Structure formats: C-alpha cells, structure tokens
Amino acid sequence: MKFVAKTAAIIGALALLVSTANADDDNRSGHATYEITITNVTKGQVFSPPVLVTHKKSVKLFEAGAPASPELALVAEDGNNGPLADLLNSLRQVGVALASAAPIGPGGSAIYEIRSSRRFDVVSAVGMLVNTNDAFFAIDSRNLPMRRGQTKSFIAHAYDAGSEDNNEDCRAIPGPACAPDSGNARDVDGAEGYVHIHNGVHGIADLAPAAYDWRNPVARVTVRRVR
C-alpha cells in the first residue's frame, strides 16, 4: 500500500448518518453524534487513513507490553485499516468502527462525524506513521463528551507495534519517503514482539532523521458532541 504526501490540510468529512433525525429524536433513541478532528503535528510523517471507534471500556485496541493483534499489525505495518474495523464492528461492545479513506499529511487535519449509541462511552483512534516500519499513533479508550456542545481534546503518542524489525529499509516501508521504491516486505527478525512507545527514526538505512524523526506527541484529537 503506497501513499502520496500531502502538503495541505486534508479535510475528509466522513458521515455515518443516514437520516436527518433531529436532536430530540436522538435524545429519545439514546443516540449521540460526535465530530472528531485528527491533526497531524509531526514535521515529516504522513498518517494512514485512521480507524475510529466508539465502544465500551471492556474493549482495548492494544495493551502496551503485550503483542499487537494481527489486525492492529496490519494497520501499523501497511496502513491496512479494513480488517481492524471489521473485527471491531463484529463486537457487541462496539458502537461503530469507521475505516476512513484518506491519509493525513504533516500539519494537516481530517474531520469525521460518527453517530453512536450513548451507552458506548469511550472513543479510540489508530493510524500508521507511514514513513516507518510499524509505527502507529493512537488514543485508546478516552471518555466521550456527554453534553451536547461539549469538547474534549487528547494528545496521541506514537507506538511501535513490535511486529516488524525497525530496519528503516525502503523495501519494508510504504510511505512517500521511499517513493518510488516503497514496499511492504516484512522483516520479523529483530521485532520486539510487544507494543511499546516508539523510539523514532535513527538513520540506520534509508530514512533521514532530520526529515522523518519526531518527538511525542504526534497527533491532537478533538472530539465534540454535536447532538
């Protein structure tokens, strides 16, 4: 999976609403609508199209110190968000999981709208830093705003899925830093085997730290309850 670098803000409004029910109808049915804005605050990392999900606290996308699920590894290694969204949407503890369609470039933002039952009271989001082997940004199980018009903001750190060696070799990196030679080879020798805070780009092969390294946090996520 290859990505094209974006130099301007990407505003990708993706609505899950299929009706024009008014706020009173939403309140009676126990539904709420949220606007979620993700801003890429890195200098040189593009985010793959993220997965956003409303759910109960019993569901966790990952646990630091534990192996990444195969579905999360697909996001972290290749930016492939479909299998993770499909898995989450199959769970009764999940309100809705959205696999978005557009990457987010450095300094760019994307806006999403999600309608979910109010009994699913937390939100998570995850996407790949595509100029890496297996780095991903994430917020996990953050409380949704309860009141209409209320906004909550969160910072997202970069994690290492631990599923692939951080060799910084373009044949294993799908991002624009490696175009036209980017690829999706997977080297597991040297993989850590567990999720941990990513320690950045070190220039050991094809990636220049001055262009693609970062310091946490890497994203800002703002959630506003619309109705």
DORO-643088 format. One record per atom (N, C-alpha, C): residue in three letters; y, x, z. Coordinates in pm, whole numbers, plus 50000, padded with zeros to 5 digits. Layout:
# residues N
ALAYXZ;...
# end
This chain:
# residues 227
MET498825008450000;MET500005000050000;MET501235008850000;LYS502135007349902;LYS503305015849892;LYS504565007549914;PHE505595014149962;PHE506825007349996;PHE507985013949923;VAL509005005949894;VAL510235010949833;VAL511285011649942;ALA511985022949952;ALA513005024550055;ALA514135014650034;LYS514665009350143;LYS515775000050139;LYS516985006650204;THR518105006850134;THR519305013050188;THR520255002950246;ALA520064990450218;ALA520934979950270;ALA520124970950361;ALA520804962950441;ALA520124953750531;ALA519294943750450;ILE518104941050500;ILE517224931450436;ILE517234918950521;ILE517704908150465;ILE517724895550537;ILE516664886550475;GLY515534885550543;GLY514424877750489;GLY514164865650575;ALA514854854850552;ALA514684842850633;ALA513394835950592;LEU512414835850683;LEU511104830050654;LEU510884818250747;ALA510904806250695;ALA510834794450781;ALA509424788850781;LEU508944785450901;LEU507684778450912;LEU507894763350924;LEU509154759050925;LEU509444744850938;LEU509084737550809;VAL508364726650820;VAL508004718850702;VAL508614704850709;SER509464702450808;SER510124689550818;SER511534691750867;THR512314681150870;THR513704682050917;THR513864674151046;ALA512844674651131;ALA512894667451258;ALA514094672051339;ASN514774662651403;ASN515954666251479;ASN515594671451616;ALA516594675951692;ALA516344682451821;ALA515674672951919;ASP516054660051916;ASP515434650652008;ASP513944649251979;ASP513584648951849;ASP512164648251814;ASP511424660551865;ASP512044672451852;ASP511424684651901;ASP511194683952050;ASN512194678952125;ASN512044678352270;ASN510924668952311;ARG510824657352242;ARG509774647752277;ARG508394653252245;SER508284660952137;SER506974666052095;SER506614679252163;GLY507534684752243;GLY507244697152311;GLY507354709352223;HIS508074708452109;HIS508244719652020;HIS509634725952036;ALA509694738552003;ALA510964745752003;ALA511024754451879;THR512234757351832;THR512434765951715;THR513194778351758;TYR512734789851713;TYR513314802651750;TYR513744810451626;GLU514894816951637;GLU515344826351535;GLU515144840451590;ILE514384848451517;ILE514054861951562;ILE514644872051464;THR515434881251515;THR516054891651433;THR515504905151473;ILE514974912451377;ILE514484926051400;ILE515384935851328;THR515924945451401;THR516824955651344;THR516174969351358;ASN516114976251247;ASN515574989951242;ASN516684999651280;VAL516535006551392;VAL517595015551439;VAL517245030251417;THR516245032951333;THR515915046851301;THR516785051951187;LYS516775065151169;LYS517525071351060;LYS516735071250929;GLY515425073550935;GLY514685075550811;GLY513345068650801;GLN513025059650895;GLN511745052650891;GLN511925038450837;VAL511095034750742;VAL511025020950693;VAL509955013650773;PHE510225001150811;PHE509234992950878;PHE508474984850773;SER507154984050787;SER506384974950703;SER506704960550743;PRO506404950750655;PRO506614936750694;PRO505904933650825;PRO506644929650927;PRO506034928151060;PRO505234915251076;VAL504404915351178;VAL503734903351228;VAL504504898551349;LEU504844885751354;LEU505494879651470;LEU504594868551521;VAL504474867151652;VAL503544857351708;VAL504064851751839;THR503954838551855;THR504184832051985;THR502814828952044;HIS502684830952175;HIS501344829752235;HIS501454828652386;LYS500294827252449;LYS500204827652594;LYS500024842152640;LYS500324844652767;LYS500264858252818;LYS498844863752824;SER497864855252810;SER496484859952811;SER496114867552684;VAL496944866652581;VAL496704873852456;VAL497574886452453;LYS496964897852424;LYS497694910552412;LYS497394916652276;LEU498434921252207;LEU498224927752078;LEU497564941352093;PHE497854947952204;PHE497264961152230;PHE497454964352377;GLU496784974952421;GLU496964979952557;GLU497074995052550;ALA498165000452598;ALA498335014952600;ALA497195021252678;GLY496605031852622;GLY495475038452684;GLY494135033152641;ALA494125022352561;ALA492885016552510;ALA492875017352357;PRO491695017052294;PRO491645017652148;PRO492355005952083;ALA492975008351968;ALA493574997651890;ALA492474989251825;SER492734976351810;SER491794967951737;SER491804971951590;PRO490724969051517;PRO490724972051373;PRO491874965551299;GLU492254953351340;GLU493344946251274;GLU494694952951300;LEU494914957651423;LEU496154964851452;LEU496164978251379;ALA495014984951370;ALA494944997751298;ALA495324996051152;LEU494964984751091;LEU495354982250952;LEU496874981350937;VAL497524975251037;VAL498994974951035;VAL499544989051049;ALA499044996351147;ALA499605009451181;ALA499345020051075;GLU498265018751000;GLU497915028850900;GLU498415025550760;ASP498375012750723;ASP498665008850585;ASP499724997950574;GLY500224992750686;GLY501174981650678;GLY500544968650633;ASN499234967550647;ASN498504955550605;ASN498524945450719;ASN499374935250709;ASN499594926150822;ASN498754913450817;GLY498074910650705;GLY497334898150692;GLY496184896550788;PRO495284906350802;PRO494154904550893;PRO494564902151038;LEU495604908951086;LEU496034906851224;LEU496584892751241;ALA497414888251147;ALA497954874651157;ALA496844864251150;ASP495844866451063;ASP494724856951053;ASP493934856351184;LEU493684868051244;LEU492964868351371;LEU493734860751478;LEU495024863351489;LEU495814856751592;LEU495874841751571;ASN496024837451446;ASN496094823051419;ASN494774815951447;SER493694823351463;SER492404817251494;SER492214814851644;LEU493144819651726;LEU493004818851871;LEU493724806651926;ARG493094799552019;ARG493714787752079;ARG494914791452166;GLN494944803852212;GLN496054808152298;GLN497294812252219;VAL497244810652087;VAL498354814452000;VAL499024802051943;GLY500354801951947;GLY501104791051885;GLY501134792651735;VAL501744803451689;VAL501804806551547;VAL501964821551529;ALA501294826951428;ALA501454841051391;ALA501934841451247;LEU503014848751224;LEU503624849751092;LEU503454863751037;ALA502834864850918;ALA502774877450845;ALA503944877350747;SER504994884950776;SER506184884650692;SER505944892150562;ALA506934891650471;ALA506694896250335;ALA507514908350292;ALA508554912050365;ALA509454922550317;ALA509594933750420;PRO509684946350374;PRO509924957550466;PRO511364957350517;ILE511624965050621;ILE512964966150680;ILE513374980750677;GLY514414983950602;GLY514854997750589;GLY515685002450706;PRO515945015550714;PRO516775021050822;PRO518145014250828;GLY518525009650946;GLY519785002650963;GLY519764988250918;GLY518644983650864;GLY518534970050814;GLY518014960450918;SER518204947650888;SER517724936950975;SER517004926450893;ALA516104919450957;ALA515444907850896;ALA515464896450996;ILE515664884350946;ILE515764872551030;ILE514604863150996;TYR513924858351100;TYR512784849451082;TYR512994837151169;GLU512464825851124;GLU512524813551203;GLU511114808651227;ILE510804806151352;ILE509464801751391;ILE509564789251477;ARG508744779351445;ARG508634767451528;ARG507314767951602;SER507344765951731;SER506144767151812;SER506194757551928;SER505024753551976;SER504964745552097;SER505524753452214;ARG506234746552301;ARG506854753452415;ARG505834758152519;ARG504574753852508;ARG503574758752602;ARG503164773152572;PHE503514778252453;PHE503304792352422;PHE504614799452454;ASP504644806552566;ASP505924810452625;ASP506314825052606;VAL505524832852529;VAL505884846852505;VAL505824849752355;VAL506474860852318;VAL506534864952178;VAL506164879652167;SER505484883052059;SER505174896952027;SER505514899551881;ALA505744912351848;ALA506024916251710;ALA505544930551690;VAL505024933451570;VAL504494946651542;VAL504634949551394;GLY504954962151360;GLY505014966451221;GLY504904981551213;MET504474986651099;MET504255000951081;MET505565008451056;LEU505665020651105;LEU506655030251057;LEU505985037250940;VAL506395033850817;VAL505545036850702;VAL505585051550661;ASN506565059150708;ASN506575073550680;ASN505845081250790;THR504665076250827;THR503815082550929;THR502365079750892;ASN501475085650970;ASN500045082650953;ASN499675069251015;ASP500015067251144;ASP499605054951211;ASP500535051051325;ALA501825052251300;ALA502815047951400;ALA503185033351377;PHE503455026251487;PHE503905012351475;PHE504935009551583;PHE505875000651553;PHE506804995851656;PHE506254982851712;ALA506604979851836;ALA506074967451895;ALA506894962952014;ILE506984949852028;ILE507234943452157;ILE505984935052185;ASP505584934252309;ASP504334927452342;ASP504544918252461;SER504324905352438;SER504324895152545;SER505654894652619;ARG506754893452546;ARG508074891852606;ARG508404877052617;ASN509004873152729;ASN509294859152756;ASN510274853452655;LEU509924841852599;LEU510814834852508;LEU511944828052584;PRO513124826652522;PRO514194819052587;PRO513804804452599;MET514074798552714;MET513634784952741;MET514684774552704;ARG515974778052714;ARG517034768252690;ARG517564769252548;ARG517914757852491;ARG518504757652358;ARG519804765652357;GLY519944774752262;GLY521124783252254;GLY520994796352330;GLN519974797652414;GLN519784809852491;GLN519244821052402;THR519694833352428;THR519274845052351;THR518714855652445;LYS517654862152402;LYS517114873652474;LYS516974885252376;SER517274897352424;SER517174909252340;SER516204919252403;PHE515434925852319;PHE514434935452363;PHE514524947952277;ILE514124959252335;ILE514004971352256;ILE512534974052229;ALA512244979852113;ALA510874982552073;ALA510674997452057;HIS509645002752119;HIS509295016752107;HIS508305018751992;ALA508145031351952;ALA507135034951853;ALA505875039651925;TYR504755033951886;TYR503455037451942;TYR502595043951834;ASP501625051751878;ASP500615057451791;ASP499335049351810;ALA498765044251700;ALA497545036251713;ALA496355044551758;GLY496435057951741;GLY495325066551781;GLY494115065251692;SER494275058851577;SER493135056351488;SER493055066151372;GLU494065074851359;GLU494115084151247;GLU494785097051293;ASP494365108151236;ASP494965121051267;ASP496405121551218;ASN497295126751300;ASN498695128051260;ASN498895140951179;ASN498315141251059;ASN498365153350978;ASN499635154450894;GLU500425143550887;GLU501675143350810;GLU501465147250664;ASP500285144250614;ASP499895147350477;ASP500145134950390;CYS500865136650279;CYS501255125150197;CYS500085117250141;ARG498935123250129;ARG497795115650077;ARG497345104950175;ALA497815105750300;ALA497445095950403;ALA498645088050453;ILE499765088750381;ILE501005082250425;ILE501515073150313;PRO501665060050339;PRO502035050750232;PRO503535049350206;GLY504375055950285;GLY505805053350278;GLY506545060550167;PRO507825057050146;PRO508635062750039;PRO508925077650056;ALA508745083050176;ALA508925097550194;ALA507955105350109;CYS506845099050073;CYS505795105949997;CYS505705101549852;ALA506575092549808;ALA506545087949669;ALA506815099849576;PRO506135100949461;PRO505125091549407;PRO503705095049450;ASP503555103849546;ASP502215108649585;ASP501685102049711;SER502315091149754;SER501855084749877;SER500485078449857;GLY499725077849966;GLY498375072549957;GLY497925066150085;ASN496675061950087;ASN496135055450207;ASN494815061750250;ALA494665074850224;ALA493495081850279;ALA493535081050430;ARG492375081650492;ARG492305080150638;ARG491495091650696;ASP492165100250772;ASP491515111450838;ASP491355108250987;VAL490115106951031;VAL489865103151171;VAL489585115351258;ASP489265126751198;ASP489085138851279;ASP490435142451341;GLY490465143451472;GLY491725146251541;GLY492455133851588;ALA491955121951552;ALA492565109651603;ALA492355108751754;GLU493365103851823;GLU493315103651970;GLU492335093252024;GLY492175082251951;GLY491215072151995;GLY491775061552087;TYR493065062052117;TYR493685051952203;TYR495175050852169;VAL495745039452201;VAL497175036952175;VAL498015044452278;HIS499065051052229;HIS499965058152320;HIS501345058952257;ILE502345062552336;ILE503685064552282;ILE503635075752179;HIS504195073152062;HIS504155082951954;HIS505075094651986;ASN504635106851951;ASN505475118551979;ASN506215123851857;GLY506345115451754;GLY507265118451645;GLY506685126951533;VAL507605131251445;VAL507255139351327;VAL507585153851357;HIS506655162951326;HIS506805176951364;HIS506875186751247;GLY506785181751122;GLY506915190551007;GLY505725199350982;ILE504525194751019;ILE503345203251003;ILE502805202950860;ALA503275193450779;ALA502795192750639;ALA503935188050549;ASP503905175250507;ASP504825170450404;ASP506065163250455;LEU506155160350583;LEU507295152750636;LEU508295162150703;ALA509565160350668;ALA510635168450728;ALA511155161450853;PRO511075167750969;PRO511555161251092;PRO513015157151084;ALA513855165151020;ALA515285161851013;ALA515515148350945;ALA514615144550857;ALA514775131950784;ALA513995120550847;TYR512815123350905;TYR511905112550941;TYR511505111951088;ASP511925121451170;ASP511635120751312;ASP512535110251378;TRP512235106551501;TRP513015096651574;TRP512905099351723;ARG513755092751796;ARG513655092051942;ARG513635077351979;ASN512725073652069;ASN512635059652109;ASN513925055052175;PRO514275041952162;PRO513565031452090;PRO513815032051940;VAL513015024251863;VAL513145024451718;VAL513615011051662;ALA513585000651742;ALA513994987451692;ALA514634979151803;ARG515464969751761;ARG516014959751852;ARG515544946151803;VAL515024938251896;VAL514504924951862;VAL515294914651943;THR515934905451872;THR516734895051938;THR516094881451908;VAL515894873652013;VAL515254860551999;VAL516214849852052;ARG516534840251968;ARG517424829252008;ARG516704815951988;ARG516734807652092;ARG516174794352075;ARG517194785652003;VAL516814780951887;VAL517734772951804;VAL517734758551847;ARG516534753051874;ARG516424739251925;ARG515044737151985;
# end
